[in-house]
Amino acid sequence: MVELDKLKKDFGFWLSRKINFPLVPPDTLQISLTSRCNLKCQMCNVWKVANISEELTLQEIKGILDQCRQWGVKEVNLCGGEPLLCEICLDVIEYAKSLGLTVILTTNGTLITEGLAEKLTQSKLDIITISLDGARPETHDKIRGQLGAFNKIIQGIAHLNNCAQTKKPVKVLILTLSNYNLDELEEYFYLARKLSIDALYITSVVPDNVKLYSQASQGDEGGLWIKGERLKKLDSMIDKIDLLQQEGYGLNYPSFRLIKRYFRKDLREGDWVCFAGYRRFVVVPGGSIQMCGEEIGNARKEPSLKKIWYSSAAKKRRTGIKKCHNYCLQDCHARQESASLGDIIKSNLRKKK
């Protein structure tokens, strides 16, 4: 059974990218509530530019949410920095839920106390994604720049699990795969199950998590990059995880199958189809509207988000993104169901169960 609305949207994204003009609203609104963070992760540049005076007010964020909801956006991802450092985070979640939006919170997980876990659950938050960069405390804490961070996250997850409410947010654990945690990949899989994690996502380290297109100009990436003899270890670990998918945590998103070639810097055009500038509307502190780390407008200067989205600056940025061959494998920019006409057909012509 073909779902006509889904088919139109999937085809709309594919055609939008072909003609360099958005024909359908973004899937997701992404709001960075703050650039402040309590960690100093080796692979992150956001905390280095934190400025509390720039943060959007609750009223400004409500206005952005209102516009996106009217536009047809159905999902909002709240991130940072560390969004739980933002004093209005819970207010934003509650307002977004009142609009009928699906709400995702992306956090480092170190600030989830028993009381906060209860409040997050009561807010009707849909999904909480927690970054955990190793199966062992010493590994995670080295990467994240704070001793004790691992144990705080484990405790925070326990608080979420122990909440009395029947409906709890879906818990997603995110591992940023690097040379430092490669050896723990299989162990990490079993840790997620022990923690009653609902979904597991393995992403690959990038040289610059703000300007993702900068990959090709980098070399060693600070020791985080997997290279040389370690590539054999990468192959064996990915193969093991692939087999373990039969026991749960199906890693069927676009980037997983390309991890081996990513670290070899062997990806070619067509391997990865990027929908940056189409799939996600990104707002960062200060009201800047960005596409892949570059500003196309500012919500404080131009109140109409649609006007920014369809502006000449946005069109120019989309043109640049389409020419980019520095494949970052960030699934926030992927839309497999719209990657090709073949994918659209496969996604929409399945028999209704």
C-alpha positions as CSV (number, residue, x, y, z in Angstrom):
1,M,0.0,0.0,0.0
2,V,1.5,3.3,-1.1
3,E,1.2,6.2,1.4
4,L,0.7,9.2,-1.0
5,D,1.8,11.9,1.5
6,K,5.1,10.0,2.1
7,L,5.7,9.4,-1.5
8,K,5.2,13.1,-2.3
9,K,7.6,14.1,0.4
10,D,10.3,11.5,-0.5
11,F,10.1,12.6,-4.2
12,G,9.9,16.2,-3.2
13,F,13.3,16.0,-1.4
14,W,14.9,14.2,-4.3
15,L,13.6,16.7,-6.8
16,S,14.5,19.6,-4.5
17,R,18.1,18.6,-4.5
18,K,18.1,18.1,-8.2
19,I,16.9,21.6,-9.0
20,N,18.6,23.3,-6.0
21,F,15.4,24.6,-4.6
22,P,13.3,23.3,-1.6
23,L,9.9,22.1,-2.7
24,V,8.9,20.6,0.7
25,P,9.4,21.8,4.3
26,P,12.4,20.5,6.3
27,D,11.9,17.2,8.2
28,T,13.5,18.7,11.4
29,L,14.0,22.0,13.1
30,Q,17.3,21.9,15.0
31,I,17.8,24.5,17.7
32,S,21.1,24.9,19.6
33,L,19.8,26.3,22.9
34,T,23.3,27.2,24.1
35,S,27.0,26.8,23.1
36,R,27.9,26.4,26.8
37,C,29.1,22.9,27.8
38,N,30.4,21.3,30.9
39,L,32.7,19.0,28.9
40,K,35.7,19.7,26.7
41,C,35.5,17.0,24.1
42,Q,38.6,16.5,21.9
43,M,36.5,16.4,18.6
44,C,34.2,19.4,19.4
45,N,34.7,23.1,18.7
46,V,31.3,24.3,20.0
47,W,32.3,24.8,23.6
48,K,35.3,27.0,22.5
49,V,33.0,29.8,21.3
50,A,30.4,29.8,24.1
51,N,28.7,33.1,24.8
52,I,25.7,33.1,27.1
53,S,24.7,36.7,26.1
54,E,23.9,35.5,22.6
55,E,21.4,32.8,23.6
56,L,17.8,33.1,22.3
57,T,15.1,33.9,24.8
58,L,12.1,31.7,25.4
59,Q,9.8,34.1,23.5
60,E,12.2,34.1,20.5
61,I,12.3,30.3,20.5
62,K,8.5,30.0,20.8
63,G,8.2,32.3,17.7
64,I,10.6,30.0,15.7
65,L,8.7,26.9,16.8
66,D,5.4,28.5,15.9
67,Q,6.6,29.4,12.4
68,C,8.0,25.9,11.8
69,R,4.9,24.2,13.0
70,Q,2.8,26.3,10.6
71,W,5.2,25.6,7.9
72,G,4.7,21.8,8.3
73,V,7.9,20.8,10.2
74,K,6.9,18.0,12.6
75,E,10.1,17.4,14.6
76,V,12.5,19.5,16.7
77,N,15.9,18.5,17.9
78,L,17.2,20.5,20.9
79,C,21.0,20.4,21.2
80,G,24.0,22.6,22.2
81,G,26.7,22.8,23.6
82,E,24.9,21.0,26.4
83,P,21.2,21.9,26.2
84,L,20.6,21.0,29.9
85,L,22.8,23.9,30.9
86,C,20.2,26.2,29.3
87,E,17.8,27.4,32.0
88,I,14.7,27.4,29.6
89,C,15.3,23.9,28.2
90,L,12.3,22.3,29.9
91,D,10.1,25.2,29.0
92,V,11.1,24.8,25.4
93,I,10.3,21.1,25.5
94,E,6.9,21.6,27.0
95,Y,6.0,24.3,24.5
96,A,7.1,22.2,21.5
97,K,5.0,19.3,22.8
98,S,2.0,21.7,23.2
99,L,2.3,22.3,19.4
100,G,2.2,18.6,18.7
101,L,5.9,18.4,17.7
102,T,8.1,15.3,18.2
103,V,10.8,16.5,20.5
104,I,14.4,15.1,20.6
105,L,16.9,16.1,23.2
106,T,20.6,15.6,22.4
107,T,22.7,15.7,25.5
108,N,26.0,14.5,27.0
109,G,24.0,12.9,29.8
110,T,26.2,14.0,32.7
111,L,23.6,16.4,34.3
112,I,20.6,14.0,34.5
113,T,19.8,13.8,38.2
114,E,16.9,11.8,39.7
115,G,14.8,14.9,39.8
116,L,15.7,16.0,36.3
117,A,15.0,12.6,34.9
118,E,11.5,12.8,36.4
119,K,10.9,16.3,34.9
120,L,12.1,15.2,31.4
121,T,9.8,12.2,31.5
122,Q,6.9,14.3,32.7
123,S,7.5,16.8,29.9
124,K,6.5,14.1,27.4
125,L,9.9,14.3,25.7
126,D,9.9,11.7,22.9
127,I,13.6,10.8,22.4
128,I,16.7,11.5,24.4
129,T,20.0,10.8,22.7
130,I,23.0,10.5,25.0
131,S,26.6,10.6,23.9
132,L,28.8,7.9,25.4
133,D,32.2,7.5,23.8
134,G,33.5,4.3,25.2
135,A,32.6,1.1,27.1
136,R,35.0,2.0,29.8
137,P,35.3,5.1,32.1
138,E,38.9,5.9,31.2
139,T,38.2,5.9,27.5
140,H,35.1,8.1,27.6
141,D,36.6,10.5,30.1
142,K,39.8,10.9,28.1
143,I,37.8,11.8,24.9
144,R,35.3,14.0,26.7
145,G,37.8,15.9,28.9
146,Q,36.3,15.3,32.3
147,L,37.1,12.7,34.9
148,G,34.0,11.0,36.3
149,A,31.8,11.9,33.2
150,F,31.3,8.2,32.3
151,N,29.9,7.3,35.7
152,K,27.6,10.4,35.7
153,I,26.1,9.2,32.4
154,I,25.6,5.7,33.7
155,Q,23.8,7.1,36.8
156,G,21.7,9.4,34.6
157,I,20.5,6.5,32.4
158,A,19.6,4.6,35.6
159,H,17.5,7.6,36.8
160,L,15.7,7.6,33.5
161,N,15.1,3.9,33.7
162,N,13.8,4.2,37.3
163,C,11.2,6.9,36.5
164,A,7.7,5.9,37.7
165,Q,5.9,7.1,34.5
166,T,4.7,4.4,32.2
167,K,5.6,6.4,29.0
168,K,9.3,7.3,29.0
169,P,11.4,8.9,26.3
170,V,13.1,6.5,23.9
171,K,16.8,6.3,24.9
172,V,19.4,6.4,22.1
173,L,23.0,5.9,22.8
174,I,25.5,7.6,20.5
175,L,29.1,6.5,20.0
176,T,31.5,8.8,18.0
177,L,33.8,6.1,16.6
178,S,37.5,7.0,16.7
179,N,40.9,5.4,17.2
180,Y,40.6,5.8,20.9
181,N,37.4,3.7,21.4
182,L,37.7,1.3,18.4
183,D,38.8,-1.7,20.5
184,E,35.7,-1.3,22.7
185,L,33.1,-1.4,19.9
186,E,31.8,-4.9,20.6
187,E,31.9,-4.3,24.4
188,Y,29.9,-1.1,23.8
189,F,27.2,-3.1,22.1
190,Y,26.7,-5.3,25.2
191,L,26.9,-2.3,27.5
192,A,24.0,-0.6,25.7
193,R,21.9,-3.7,26.2
194,K,22.8,-3.9,29.9
195,L,21.7,-0.2,30.3
196,S,18.3,-1.0,28.6
197,I,19.1,1.4,25.7
198,D,16.4,1.4,23.1
199,A,18.5,2.3,20.1
200,L,22.2,2.5,19.3
201,Y,23.8,4.8,16.8
202,I,27.5,4.7,15.8
203,T,28.8,7.8,14.0
204,S,32.3,8.6,12.8
205,V,34.6,11.3,14.2
206,V,34.9,14.4,12.0
207,P,37.8,16.9,12.1
208,D,35.4,19.8,12.7
209,N,31.9,19.3,14.0
210,V,30.8,22.8,13.1
211,K,32.3,23.1,9.5
212,L,31.8,19.5,8.4
213,Y,33.1,20.2,4.9
214,S,36.6,20.7,6.2
215,Q,37.5,17.0,6.4
216,A,39.8,16.8,3.4
217,S,42.2,19.5,4.7
218,Q,42.9,17.5,7.8
219,G,45.6,14.9,8.5
220,D,45.9,13.0,11.7
221,E,42.8,14.6,13.3
222,G,44.6,14.8,16.6
223,G,45.1,11.1,16.9
224,L,41.4,10.3,16.7
225,W,41.5,9.2,13.1
226,I,41.7,5.4,12.4
227,K,44.5,4.7,9.9
228,G,47.3,2.4,9.0
229,E,47.3,-1.0,10.6
230,R,44.3,0.0,12.7
231,L,42.1,-0.2,9.6
232,K,42.3,-4.0,9.8
233,K,41.0,-3.8,13.4
234,L,38.2,-1.5,12.1
235,D,37.2,-4.0,9.5
236,S,37.0,-6.9,12.0
237,M,35.1,-4.8,14.5
238,I,32.5,-3.6,12.0
239,D,32.0,-7.2,10.8
240,K,31.4,-8.3,14.3
241,I,28.9,-5.6,15.0
242,D,27.2,-6.4,11.7
243,L,26.7,-10.0,12.9
244,L,25.5,-8.8,16.3
245,Q,22.7,-6.9,14.7
246,Q,20.8,-10.1,14.5
247,E,20.5,-9.9,18.3
248,G,19.1,-6.3,18.3
249,Y,20.1,-2.7,17.5
250,G,19.8,-2.9,13.7
251,L,22.3,-0.4,12.4
252,N,20.5,0.1,9.1
253,Y,21.1,3.8,8.7
254,P,23.1,5.1,5.7
255,S,26.5,5.8,7.2
256,F,27.1,2.5,9.0
257,R,27.8,0.5,5.8
258,L,30.3,3.2,4.7
259,I,32.4,3.5,7.9
260,K,35.3,1.3,6.6
261,R,35.7,3.4,3.4
262,Y,35.2,6.6,5.3
263,F,38.3,6.2,7.4
264,R,40.2,5.1,4.3
265,K,39.0,8.4,2.7
266,D,37.8,6.3,-0.3
267,L,34.3,7.5,-0.7
268,R,33.2,8.6,-4.2
269,E,30.3,10.6,-5.6
270,G,27.1,8.7,-5.2
271,D,28.2,6.7,-2.2
272,W,26.8,9.4,0.1
273,V,23.9,11.8,-0.8
274,C,23.9,14.9,1.4
275,F,20.6,16.7,2.1
276,A,22.1,19.6,4.1
277,G,20.1,22.7,3.3
278,Y,16.9,20.7,2.7
279,R,16.3,18.1,5.5
280,R,17.1,20.2,8.6
281,F,16.6,23.8,9.5
282,V,19.4,24.8,11.9
283,V,19.2,27.7,14.4
284,V,22.2,28.4,16.6
285,P,22.7,30.8,19.6
286,G,22.4,34.4,18.4
287,G,19.6,33.5,16.0
288,S,22.0,32.6,13.2
289,I,20.4,30.2,10.6
290,Q,23.1,27.9,9.2
291,M,23.7,25.4,6.5
292,C,26.7,23.1,7.2
293,G,28.3,25.7,9.5
294,E,27.8,28.8,7.3
295,E,25.3,31.5,8.0
296,I,22.5,32.2,5.5
297,G,20.6,34.6,7.6
298,N,19.6,35.6,11.2
299,A,16.2,35.2,12.8
300,R,16.8,38.3,14.9
301,K,17.3,40.4,11.8
302,E,14.8,38.7,9.5
303,P,11.8,37.4,11.4
304,S,10.5,35.3,8.5
305,L,12.2,31.9,8.5
306,K,10.8,31.1,5.1
307,K,12.3,34.2,3.6
308,I,15.7,33.1,4.9
309,W,15.2,29.5,3.7
310,Y,14.3,30.7,0.1
311,S,16.8,33.5,0.0
312,S,19.6,34.0,-2.6
313,A,22.2,33.3,0.2
314,A,20.5,30.0,0.9
315,K,20.5,29.1,-2.8
316,K,24.2,29.9,-3.0
317,R,25.0,27.8,0.0
318,R,23.0,24.8,-1.3
319,T,25.0,25.0,-4.6
320,G,28.3,24.9,-2.6
321,I,27.0,21.9,-0.5
322,K,26.1,20.0,-3.6
323,K,29.6,20.3,-4.9
324,C,31.2,19.2,-1.6
325,H,33.0,15.8,-1.8
326,N,34.2,15.8,1.8
327,Y,31.7,13.1,2.9
328,C,31.1,13.6,6.6
329,L,28.7,10.6,7.1
330,Q,26.5,12.6,9.5
331,D,23.1,11.1,9.3
332,C,21.4,14.3,10.2
333,H,22.2,15.3,6.6
334,A,21.1,12.0,5.1
335,R,17.7,11.0,3.7
336,Q,18.1,7.5,2.3
337,E,14.5,7.2,1.2
338,S,15.1,10.2,-1.1
339,A,18.6,9.4,-2.2
340,S,17.6,8.1,-5.6
341,L,14.5,7.2,-7.6
342,G,15.2,3.6,-6.8
343,D,15.3,4.3,-3.1
344,I,12.0,6.2,-3.4
345,I,10.4,3.2,-5.1
346,K,11.8,0.7,-2.5
347,S,10.7,2.9,0.4
348,N,7.1,3.3,-0.9
349,L,6.1,0.1,-2.6
350,R,6.4,-2.2,0.4
351,K,3.3,-4.2,1.2
352,K,1.3,-2.9,4.1
353,K,1.7,-5.2,7.1
